[in-house]
Amino acid sequence: MDDLTRFDRVDGIGADMYRWATELFPINRSLTGPGVRDTLDYLADLLPGLIVHAVPTGTQVFDWTVPNEWAAREAWIKGPDGRKIIDFVDNTLHLVGYSTPVQAVLPLSELQRHLYSLPDQPDAVPYVTSYYKERWGFCLTDQARAALPDGNYEVFIDTTLAPGVLNYGELLIPGDSADEVFVSTYICHPSMANNELSGPVVAAALAQSVLNQGPSKYSFRFVFIPETIGSITYLSRNLDHLKRHIYAGFNLTCIGDDRAFSFLPSRKGDTLADRAALAALREVSGNDVQHFDWLTRGSDERQYCAPGVDLPVASIMRSKYGTYPEYHTSLDDLTLVTPTGLFGGFRAARTAIDMVEGNYHPRATVLGEPQLGKRGLYNTLSIKGSAVDSRILLNILSLADGDTDLIALADRLTRPFAEIRALCEILVGHDLLTRG
């Protein structure tokens, strides 16, 4: 299939995104370290021009400091019979993120202080981290934990926690304008599909689609960062530029399952990004959208929209982080994320981008209602029902006051944005509208 068709099909870009997620899934990502670099290397193969940045440990970034770099090579627990009962090789979630190195023999009573499980989800391995306080630990299902026999356990963790760098990726696609559409997603969670990998693979597909479309009105900036500390680091290095040039921005997370779409606005709540994101989600989903309040924020939108930063960034999701049962557990796997779910997330984000790119404020050029018939836009034989096809044109003209943009028109007229834009272009071609 050609590239244009590929971006319109589940068995095209949907299948590609699922394959990318499958290949990225085993990598042990964290805030820093080789897993982040391996992920960025993979994305760079998909996105020629992706630049990987490195910020040294100890760098002050606003109120935070870039932490030590962490790398995990091996981690396991052997039971009293000498057999491994937990092995990092089997599931990267088994090891608490940023665990310090350990080699010890412990009785079960002492080992329990370093184990984490979920009694209300006994079949799930939880995701646990300790980024800013040194400790070690393992995660396992509550069923496995309850079955541990008394005795001594051998614990081995081969990790390093030392000065290094924090990495992030950035891709700029220049457009006709220096104003930018900003797309951010994170690359810091191990072996979780919706909460981690859906964002990067959808963002990569979006970037490919922008590169494939040819010249664009706005420039596009895609960033792949560790959550929280990554966005803070990025802002600390680029805030002046972003405040001058970001026209609309979108944070992509948890965007790959087959459930309802979710929207979380910017702190201000009424930016172009907010309006485009919500309109796109409604259009793609048929109004099946969970609309969350700013006070329920939890991803990088809280950094991009912080007072003094104030970037116009809204979050586009399917099942919102923290609201679905598989969240931050081993149940958030490649059965939860699907090619159709990823394709739906891609379509929603692509539609939002298209709305930003194609938006303008139409203004009628004729006082009163224009005569459409002499322009071939109205049925000149007046019979019942003859005005149905022309009614939408008249409605557009009646609302084209120069203050109402295409996104608002589409919402008011309950028609797809692309249809309204196409009809407006017809009216522009007949000198009945100007683009504002």
C-alpha positions in Angstrom: 0.0 0.0 0.0 1.2 3.5 -0.6 2.1 5.9 2.3 -1.1 7.9 2.0 -3.3 4.7 2.2 -1.1 3.4 5.1 -2.1 6.2 7.4 -5.8 5.6 6.7 -5.9 1.9 7.6 -5.8 -0.2 10.8 -3.9 -2.9 8.8 -1.5 -0.1 7.8 -0.3 2.3 10.5 -2.3 0.5 13.1 -0.4 -2.7 12.5 2.9 -0.8 12.3 2.3 0.9 15.7 1.4 -2.4 17.3 4.6 -4.0 16.0 6.7 -1.1 17.3 5.1 -1.5 20.7 5.8 -5.2 20.7 9.4 -4.7 19.8 9.8 -1.9 22.5 8.0 -3.8 25.2 10.9 -5.8 26.7 13.2 -2.8 27.2 13.7 -1.8 30.8 13.1 1.9 30.7 13.4 4.3 33.6 14.1 8.0 34.1 17.6 7.5 32.8 20.0 4.8 31.6 20.5 2.4 28.7 16.8 1.5 28.4 15.9 5.1 27.5 18.8 5.3 25.0 17.8 2.0 23.4 14.2 3.3 23.1 15.4 6.5 21.5 17.7 4.6 19.1 14.6 2.6 18.0 12.6 5.7 17.5 15.4 7.4 15.6 15.3 4.5 13.0 11.6 5.4 12.5 12.2 9.2 12.5 15.3 10.3 10.6 16.3 13.7 12.1 15.4 12.8 15.7 18.1 14.4 17.9 19.0 12.7 21.2 20.0 15.2 23.9 22.0 14.4 27.1 21.8 16.4 30.3 24.4 15.6 33.0 23.5 14.3 36.5 23.4 17.1 39.0 22.2 19.8 36.5 19.8 22.1 38.3 16.5 22.3 36.3 14.1 24.8 38.0 13.4 23.4 41.5 14.7 19.9 40.6 18.1 18.3 40.0 18.8 15.7 37.3 19.3 12.4 39.2 21.9 9.8 39.0 21.8 7.4 36.0 20.4 3.9 36.8 21.2 0.7 35.0 19.9 -2.8 35.8 21.7 -5.9 34.5 20.4 -8.8 36.7 18.1 -9.3 39.7 16.6 -12.4 41.2 15.5 -14.1 44.4 16.1 -17.7 45.2 13.9 -19.6 47.6 14.9 -21.9 50.4 15.2 -24.8 47.9 17.7 -22.8 45.8 15.3 -22.2 42.8 14.6 -18.7 41.5 11.2 -17.5 42.5 11.5 -14.0 41.0 13.7 -13.1 38.0 14.0 -9.7 36.4 14.6 -11.5 33.1 11.0 -12.8 33.1 9.4 -9.4 33.7 11.1 -6.0 34.2 8.4 -5.0 36.6 9.7 -7.5 39.1 12.5 -5.1 40.1 11.6 -1.8 41.9 12.8 1.0 39.7 16.1 2.6 40.8 16.9 -0.3 43.2 20.4 -0.2 44.7 22.7 -3.2 44.4 22.2 -6.1 46.9 23.8 -9.5 47.6 22.4 -11.0 50.7 20.7 -14.0 52.4 17.6 -13.0 54.4 14.9 -14.7 56.3 11.4 -14.4 54.9 10.4 -12.0 57.7 13.1 -9.5 56.7 12.6 -10.1 52.9 8.9 -9.1 53.2 9.9 -5.5 54.0 11.3 -5.3 50.5 8.4 -7.0 48.6 5.4 -5.3 47.0 2.2 -6.8 45.8 -1.5 -5.9 45.3 -4.0 -7.8 47.6 -6.9 -6.4 45.6 -5.3 -7.6 42.3 -3.7 -10.9 43.3 -2.7 -11.9 39.7 -1.0 -8.6 38.9 2.6 -7.6 39.4 2.7 -3.9 40.5 4.9 -1.2 39.1 6.9 0.4 41.9 9.8 3.0 41.8 12.0 4.8 44.2 13.7 7.5 42.2 14.6 10.0 44.9 15.3 7.8 47.9 17.8 4.9 47.8 16.2 1.5 48.5 15.8 -1.9 46.9 12.9 -4.1 46.3 11.0 -6.7 44.2 7.4 -6.8 43.0 5.4 -10.0 42.6 1.8 -11.2 42.5 0.0 -11.3 45.8 -0.8 -15.0 45.1 3.0 -15.8 44.7 3.8 -13.7 47.8 1.2 -15.6 50.0 2.7 -18.9 48.9 6.3 -18.1 50.0 7.5 -20.7 52.6 9.5 -19.8 55.7 13.2 -20.0 55.3 16.2 -18.1 54.0 16.2 -16.4 50.7 19.2 -15.4 48.5 18.8 -11.9 47.0 20.9 -10.6 44.2 20.6 -7.2 42.4 23.2 -6.1 40.0 22.6 -2.4 39.3 24.5 0.8 39.2 23.3 4.2 40.4 26.0 6.8 39.5 26.6 10.1 37.8 25.6 10.0 34.1 23.0 11.7 31.9 19.3 12.1 31.4 18.4 11.6 27.7 15.5 12.8 25.6 14.6 12.9 21.9 13.5 15.9 19.9 12.3 16.1 16.2 11.6 19.5 14.6 9.7 19.4 11.2 9.9 23.0 9.8 6.8 24.4 8.2 5.9 27.7 6.5 5.5 29.4 9.9 7.9 29.6 12.8 4.8 29.0 15.0 4.8 25.4 16.2 2.5 22.5 17.0 4.0 20.7 19.9 3.6 17.0 20.7 5.0 15.4 23.8 5.0 11.9 25.1 7.1 9.9 27.7 9.6 7.1 27.5 10.3 6.1 31.1 8.2 3.1 32.1 9.2 -0.6 31.7 7.0 -3.3 30.2 3.6 -1.5 30.2 1.7 -1.1 26.9 -1.0 1.6 27.3 0.6 3.7 30.1 4.0 3.7 28.4 4.3 2.6 24.8 1.0 3.8 23.3 2.2 7.4 23.5 5.6 7.0 21.8 4.3 4.8 19.0 1.3 7.1 18.3 3.6 10.2 18.4 6.0 8.4 16.0 3.2 7.6 13.6 2.0 11.3 13.8 5.5 12.5 13.0 5.8 10.1 10.0 2.4 11.3 8.7 3.5 15.0 9.0 6.8 14.2 7.2 4.8 12.3 4.5 2.3 15.1 3.9 4.8 17.6 2.5 4.9 21.3 3.4 2.8 22.3 6.4 1.4 25.6 7.6 3.0 25.3 11.0 6.2 23.8 12.2 6.0 20.6 14.3 8.0 19.7 17.3 7.9 16.2 18.8 9.6 15.4 22.1 10.1 12.0 23.7 11.1 12.5 27.3 11.1 10.8 30.8 7.9 11.9 32.5 8.1 14.8 35.0 11.9 15.2 35.4 12.2 15.0 31.6 9.6 17.7 30.9 11.0 19.9 33.7 14.5 19.5 32.2 13.2 20.2 28.7 11.4 23.3 29.8 14.4 24.6 31.7 16.4 24.5 28.5 13.8 25.7 26.0 11.1 27.8 27.9 11.8 31.1 26.2 11.6 29.6 22.7 8.5 27.6 23.6 6.6 30.6 25.0 7.3 32.5 21.8 6.5 29.8 19.3 4.1 27.1 20.6 0.8 27.7 18.9 -0.9 24.6 20.2 0.4 21.5 22.0 -0.7 18.0 22.9 0.4 15.5 25.5 -0.1 11.9 24.4 -0.5 9.2 27.0 -2.5 6.0 27.5 -3.8 6.2 24.0 -3.8 2.6 22.7 -6.7 0.6 24.2 -10.2 0.1 22.7 -12.1 2.0 25.5 -13.6 5.5 25.5 -11.5 8.5 24.7 -10.5 10.9 27.5 -9.6 14.6 27.5 -7.8 16.6 30.1 -7.6 20.4 29.4 -4.8 22.8 29.9 -4.9 24.8 33.2 -6.5 27.7 31.3 -9.0 25.3 29.6 -9.9 27.5 26.6 -6.8 27.5 24.4 -6.9 26.4 20.7 -5.3 23.1 21.8 -8.1 22.5 24.2 -10.8 23.2 21.6 -9.1 21.2 18.9 -8.4 18.2 21.1 -11.9 18.0 22.5 -13.5 18.6 19.1 -11.3 15.9 17.5 -12.1 13.4 20.2 -15.8 14.0 19.9 -15.7 13.7 16.1 -13.7 10.5 16.1 -15.6 8.8 18.9 -19.1 10.0 18.2 -19.2 12.0 21.4 -18.0 9.1 23.6 -15.5 11.2 25.5 -14.6 11.3 29.2 -14.0 15.0 30.0 -11.7 15.3 33.0 -11.0 18.4 35.1 -7.6 20.1 35.5 -7.5 19.1 39.1 -7.3 15.4 38.1 -4.0 16.1 36.2 -1.1 13.7 36.6 1.0 13.6 33.5 3.3 16.2 31.9 0.5 18.6 31.2 1.1 19.7 34.9 4.5 20.9 33.9 3.7 22.5 30.5 0.8 24.4 32.0 2.3 25.4 35.4 2.0 29.1 36.3 4.8 31.1 34.6 5.1 28.4 31.9 1.5 28.6 30.6 1.9 26.7 27.4 -1.3 25.8 25.5 -1.0 22.0 26.0 -4.0 19.6 26.4 -3.8 15.8 27.0 -5.3 13.3 24.5 -5.9 9.8 25.9 -8.1 6.8 25.7 -8.4 5.3 29.2 -6.9 8.0 31.4 -4.0 7.1 33.6 -5.0 6.0 37.1 -8.6 5.2 36.1 -8.4 1.7 34.5 -7.7 -1.4 36.5 -4.6 -2.5 34.6 -2.8 0.8 35.2 0.7 0.5 36.7 0.6 -3.3 36.7 1.7 -6.2 34.6 -1.9 -6.4 33.3 -1.2 -3.3 31.2 0.2 -5.6 28.5 0.0 -6.1 24.7 -3.4 -7.7 25.1 -4.8 -4.4 26.4 -3.3 -2.3 23.6 -4.5 -3.3 20.1 -3.9 -2.2 16.5 -7.5 -0.8 16.4 -7.0 1.0 19.7 -3.7 2.6 18.6 -5.3 3.5 15.2 -8.1 5.2 17.0 -5.7 7.2 19.1 -3.7 8.1 16.0 -6.8 9.3 14.2 -7.9 11.4 17.2 -4.5 13.1 17.5 -4.2 13.5 13.7 -7.6 15.1 13.6 -6.7 17.6 16.3 -3.5 18.5 14.4 -5.5 18.9 11.2 -7.9 21.2 13.0 -5.1 23.4 14.2 -3.5 23.4 10.7 -6.7 24.1 8.8 -8.4 26.5 11.2 -9.3 30.1 10.4 -12.0 32.7 11.0 -14.2 33.0 8.0 -15.9 36.4 7.3 -18.9 36.9 5.0 -18.3 39.4 2.2 -21.9 40.1 1.3 -24.3 42.2 3.3 -27.4 40.1 4.0 -28.0 36.7 2.7 -26.3 36.2 -0.7 -28.1 34.8 -3.7 -26.6 31.3 -4.1 -28.7 30.4 -7.1 -26.9 32.7 -9.6 -23.6 31.1 -8.4 -24.9 27.6 -9.0 -25.0 26.9 -5.3 -28.8 26.7 -4.8 -31.6 24.9 -6.6 -33.3 27.5 -8.7 -36.6 25.5 -8.7 -38.3 26.2 -5.4 -40.1 23.1 -4.3 -40.4 21.4 -0.9 -37.0 20.1 0.2 -35.1 21.8 -2.6 -33.0 23.9 -0.1 -31.7 21.0 1.9 -28.3 20.8 0.3 -27.8 24.5 0.4 -29.0 25.0 3.9 -25.5 24.1 5.4 -23.9 26.8 3.1 -26.4 29.4 4.3 -25.8 28.4 7.9 -22.1 28.8 7.5 -22.6 32.2 5.9 -24.9 33.2 8.7 -22.2 32.5 11.3 -19.2 33.8 9.4 -18.7 37.0 11.4 -15.0 36.9 11.5 -14.9 36.0 15.2 -16.2 32.4 14.9 -13.5 30.0 13.7 -14.0 26.7 11.8 -13.7 24.6 14.9 -16.6 26.5 16.5 -18.6 26.3 13.2 -18.1 22.5 13.0 -19.2 22.2 16.6 -22.2 24.4 16.2 -23.4 22.7 13.0 -22.5 19.2 14.3 -20.6 18.4 11.1 -17.0 17.1 10.7 -14.4 19.8 10.6 -13.0 18.6 7.2 -16.5 18.9 5.7 -17.0 22.5 7.1 -13.6 23.5 5.9 -14.3 22.1 2.4 -17.6 24.0 2.2 -16.0 27.2 3.4 -13.4 26.8 0.6 -16.2 26.6 -1.9 -17.6 29.8 -0.5 -14.2 31.4 -0.6 -13.9 30.4 -4.2 -17.1 32.3 -5.0 -15.9 35.4 -3.1 -18.6 34.9 -0.5 -16.1 34.4 2.4 -12.6 35.6 3.3 -10.2 33.7 5.5 -9.3 35.5 8.7 
